[in-house]
Amino acid sequence: MKLKNVFQRKETKYLIPMTQFDSFVADLKKQMQIDEHGLHTILSLYFDTPDDRFITNSMTKPKYKEKFRVRSYGVPNDTSMVFLEIKKKINGIVYKRRLPLTYSSYRQWLDKRYFPKSEHEQIQQEVNWLFKRNPDLSPKTMIIYERISLFGKSDPDFRVTFDQHIRFRSNNLDLSVTGEETLVAPEIGVLMEVKALGAYPLWFVELLNDYQLRKGSFSKYAETYQRHLFIQTKEGKNHAI
């Protein structure tokens, strides 16, 4: 599938018990297919301010919120592609802009957090503007999980993802390193995210009803902050580098 760097869609989350997961995916694959990545590991490095301004604002559920993260599909080496992502949510609609860089280029950018002006790189200038408005924005929390993504056979823009083993760490925030993470919410099964431009297909609505699945609310970064990092912050500990 063609790589997209600009997204506009609605994203809805559901929590699925492990006892239903295999059966649900089997039914889903009658209308959808797994993308070329199969089961893969995602590493997302979230940036925030020293006073956690981005995540605390997000948790108030405003009509407008934004976040900045660096995402890698698998543990990167110097030539691997990673993505700088600005993600905004306005009145329930998600707008995502992402900029692909090699991991080596990302590390060079991290030193200055600025791109030279280029008339051909609109997203680079959006990243520059974000950091100009928030000069204290820096890496804070790494969230890692395994994902399977599916897309509609008749509508490739209709996508469903399943995330498992969601874990985090708040030190040693090098994307090329894994290990010593802590599960964010050990009690949950699988987090499903449905990504659609408009209404769900009728067959999918019927499938949700068959499995009695209802919309939920689970933000990986917010859950990590509330369950693990906010406690440390109240105690006066520095939870990021």
WOKA-V760879 format. One record per residue. N is the residue number from 1. SS is DSSP state (helix for helix, strand for strand, loop for the rest). PHI is phi in degrees with one decimal (* if undefined). PSI is psi in degrees with one decimal (NA if undefined). Layout:
[[N | SS | PHI | PSI] [N | SS | PHI | PSI]]
This chain:
[[1 | loop | * | 147.8] [2 | loop | -68.3 | 135.7] [3 | loop | -69.1 | 127.0] [4 | loop | -109.3 | 141.5] [5 | loop | -117.4 | -4.4] [6 | strand | -129.8 | 127.9] [7 | strand | -131.0 | 143.1] [8 | strand | -141.1 | 119.1] [9 | strand | -168.3 | 172.2] [10 | strand | -103.6 | 134.7] [11 | strand | -119.7 | 127.4] [12 | strand | -126.2 | 140.6] [13 | strand | -113.7 | 147.8] [14 | strand | -140.2 | 144.7] [15 | strand | -103.9 | 124.8] [16 | strand | -112.6 | 126.5] [17 | loop | -62.9 | 147.1] [18 | helix | -59.6 | -28.9] [19 | helix | -66.2 | -21.5] [20 | helix | -102.1 | -12.8] [21 | helix | -60.3 | -54.7] [22 | helix | -60.4 | -43.4] [23 | helix | -64.8 | -42.3] [24 | helix | -63.2 | -45.1] [25 | helix | -63.5 | -39.6] [26 | helix | -59.6 | -42.9] [27 | helix | -68.2 | -37.5] [28 | helix | -64.2 | -36.7] [29 | loop | -70.2 | -7.0] [30 | loop | -70.5 | -26.2] [31 | loop | -117.2 | -10.9] [32 | strand | -132.8 | 167.0] [33 | strand | -135.8 | 150.1] [34 | strand | -70.4 | 138.2] [35 | loop | -72.9 | 177.7] [36 | loop | -66.7 | -15.4] [37 | loop | -81.2 | -22.1] [38 | loop | 60.7 | -149.5] [39 | loop | -75.6 | 122.5] [40 | strand | -143.5 | 160.7] [41 | strand | -95.7 | 134.1] [42 | strand | -114.3 | 133.4] [43 | strand | -115.9 | 123.5] [44 | strand | -122.4 | 119.6] [45 | strand | -102.0 | 110.9] [46 | strand | -89.4 | 134.5] [47 | strand | -98.0 | 146.2] [48 | strand | -155.8 | 176.6] [49 | loop | -92.4 | 166.0] [50 | loop | -57.5 | -30.2] [51 | loop | -96.3 | 16.1] [52 | loop | 57.2 | 41.7] [53 | helix | -64.6 | -39.7] [54 | helix | -66.6 | -47.8] [55 | helix | -73.5 | -37.3] [56 | helix | -67.9 | -35.2] [57 | helix | -66.3 | -41.5] [58 | helix | -60.5 | -37.6] [59 | loop | -72.3 | -12.4] [60 | loop | -82.0 | -3.0] [61 | loop | 56.2 | 54.8] [62 | loop | -73.2 | 166.6] [63 | loop | -68.2 | -26.2] [64 | strand | -128.2 | 130.2] [65 | strand | -149.6 | 158.3] [66 | strand | -143.1 | 158.6] [67 | strand | -145.8 | 159.7] [68 | strand | -130.1 | 132.3] [69 | strand | -147.2 | 163.6] [70 | strand | -116.1 | 127.4] [71 | strand | -118.9 | 138.4] [72 | strand | -128.3 | 136.7] [73 | strand | -97.3 | 93.2] [74 | loop | 93.1 | 163.5] [75 | loop | -70.3 | 122.0] [76 | loop | -83.4 | 155.4] [77 | loop | -113.7 | -174.2] [78 | loop | -57.4 | -35.1] [79 | loop | -95.6 | -2.9] [80 | loop | -67.6 | 151.4] [81 | strand | -87.9 | 133.9] [82 | strand | -123.2 | 167.0] [83 | strand | -129.0 | 123.2] [84 | strand | -83.2 | 124.4] [85 | strand | -125.4 | 128.2] [86 | strand | -103.6 | 120.0] [87 | strand | -120.3 | 123.2] [88 | strand | -120.9 | 147.5] [89 | strand | -127.4 | 120.8] [90 | strand | -126.7 | 113.6] [91 | loop | 51.2 | 42.9] [92 | loop | 86.8 | -8.1] [93 | strand | -100.8 | 131.0] [94 | strand | -93.9 | 130.6] [95 | strand | -119.9 | 122.5] [96 | strand | -125.9 | 131.5] [97 | strand | -120.3 | 131.2] [98 | strand | -136.3 | 148.7] [99 | strand | -122.5 | 115.8] [100 | strand | -79.4 | 135.7] [101 | strand | -141.2 | 153.5] [102 | strand | -69.2 | 156.1] [103 | helix | -61.6 | -35.6] [104 | helix | -62.6 | -43.6] [105 | helix | -66.2 | -37.3] [106 | helix | -60.9 | -44.3] [107 | helix | -62.9 | -35.4] [108 | helix | -67.7 | -42.3] [109 | helix | -61.4 | -36.2] [110 | helix | -61.6 | -27.0] [111 | helix | -65.8 | -39.3] [112 | helix | -114.2 | -24.5] [113 | loop | 56.0 | 46.6] [114 | loop | -153.8 | 139.4] [115 | loop | -107.0 | 136.0] [116 | loop | -59.4 | 151.7] [117 | loop | -62.0 | 138.4] [118 | loop | -150.5 | 124.0] [119 | loop | -67.1 | -14.6] [120 | loop | -99.5 | 1.7] [121 | loop | -125.9 | 78.3] [122 | helix | -60.7 | -41.5] [123 | helix | -68.0 | -34.8] [124 | helix | -57.7 | -42.7] [125 | helix | -70.2 | -30.6] [126 | helix | -66.7 | -38.9] [127 | helix | -64.7 | -44.7] [128 | helix | -56.2 | -44.4] [129 | helix | -66.0 | -39.7] [130 | helix | -59.5 | -43.9] [131 | helix | -77.9 | -23.6] [132 | helix | -68.4 | -39.3] [133 | helix | -74.4 | -25.4] [134 | loop | -131.8 | 71.1] [135 | loop | -65.5 | -16.0] [136 | loop | -94.9 | 12.1] [137 | loop | -72.0 | 129.7] [138 | strand | -153.2 | 165.3] [139 | strand | -59.5 | 134.8] [140 | strand | -127.8 | -45.3] [141 | strand | -145.4 | 133.6] [142 | strand | -102.1 | 129.9] [143 | strand | -122.1 | 130.6] [144 | strand | -128.7 | 140.9] [145 | strand | -161.2 | 167.1] [146 | strand | -100.2 | 137.8] [147 | strand | -132.1 | 143.4] [148 | strand | -119.2 | 130.9] [149 | strand | -117.8 | 137.8] [150 | strand | -125.6 | 150.6] [151 | strand | -131.7 | 152.7] [152 | strand | -65.7 | 137.6] [153 | loop | -66.9 | -36.5] [154 | loop | -96.4 | -17.1] [155 | loop | -140.9 | 90.3] [156 | loop | -61.7 | -19.1] [157 | loop | -77.1 | -13.5] [158 | loop | -87.5 | 115.0] [159 | strand | -127.8 | 147.5] [160 | strand | -132.9 | 130.1] [161 | strand | -121.4 | 150.6] [162 | strand | -126.0 | 123.1] [163 | strand | -113.6 | 133.4] [164 | strand | -130.5 | 161.1] [165 | strand | 52.8 | 50.7] [166 | strand | -73.3 | 121.4] [167 | strand | -140.4 | 167.9] [168 | strand | -145.3 | 164.7] [169 | strand | -149.1 | 152.5] [170 | loop | -122.0 | 14.0] [171 | loop | -137.1 | 167.5] [172 | loop | 49.5 | 67.8] [173 | loop | -89.8 | 32.1] [174 | loop | -80.6 | 122.7] [175 | loop | -62.6 | -21.7] [176 | loop | -84.5 | 4.9] [177 | loop | -119.6 | 136.0] [178 | loop | -130.6 | 163.6] [179 | loop | 118.6 | 154.5] [180 | loop | 63.6 | 29.0] [181 | loop | -85.7 | 161.5] [182 | strand | -117.0 | 136.1] [183 | strand | -62.3 | 136.0] [184 | loop | -72.6 | -48.2] [185 | loop | -143.5 | 86.1] [186 | loop | -58.3 | -22.5] [187 | loop | -81.2 | -16.1] [188 | loop | -82.1 | 156.5] [189 | loop | -86.5 | -95.6] [190 | strand | -125.3 | 136.6] [191 | strand | -93.9 | 118.6] [192 | strand | -103.7 | 134.0] [193 | strand | -119.8 | 129.2] [194 | strand | -106.1 | 126.6] [195 | strand | -121.8 | 112.7] [196 | strand | -140.1 | 148.7] [197 | loop | -80.6 | -29.5] [198 | loop | -141.7 | -141.1] [199 | loop | -69.5 | 153.5] [200 | loop | -68.9 | 149.4] [201 | loop | -61.6 | 147.8] [202 | helix | -58.4 | -40.1] [203 | helix | -61.5 | -32.6] [204 | helix | -74.7 | -39.1] [205 | helix | -59.3 | -43.0] [206 | helix | -64.6 | -37.0] [207 | helix | -66.1 | -42.3] [208 | helix | -59.7 | -41.3] [209 | helix | -67.8 | -39.4] [210 | helix | -59.6 | -38.3] [211 | loop | -95.1 | 2.9] [212 | loop | 53.1 | 45.4] [213 | loop | -93.4 | 133.9] [214 | loop | -123.7 | 153.2] [215 | loop | -55.4 | 142.1] [216 | strand | -128.6 | -175.7] [217 | loop | -136.4 | 110.5] [218 | loop | -148.8 | 98.7] [219 | loop | -93.6 | 123.1] [220 | helix | -57.9 | -46.6] [221 | helix | -69.2 | -43.0] [222 | helix | -64.6 | -42.8] [223 | helix | -63.5 | -41.5] [224 | helix | -61.2 | -45.3] [225 | helix | -63.7 | -48.1] [226 | helix | -66.9 | -40.8] [227 | helix | -82.9 | -29.7] [228 | helix | -126.0 | -46.7] [229 | helix | -86.6 | -33.5] [230 | helix | -63.5 | -36.7] [231 | helix | -62.5 | -43.7] [232 | helix | -64.0 | -40.7] [233 | helix | -62.3 | -43.7] [234 | helix | -60.2 | -31.6] [235 | loop | -82.4 | -1.7] [236 | loop | 86.0 | 14.5] [237 | loop | -90.2 | 148.4] [238 | loop | -86.3 | 116.8] [239 | loop | -101.0 | 8.2] [240 | loop | -147.5 | 167.3] [241 | loop | -119.0 | NA]]
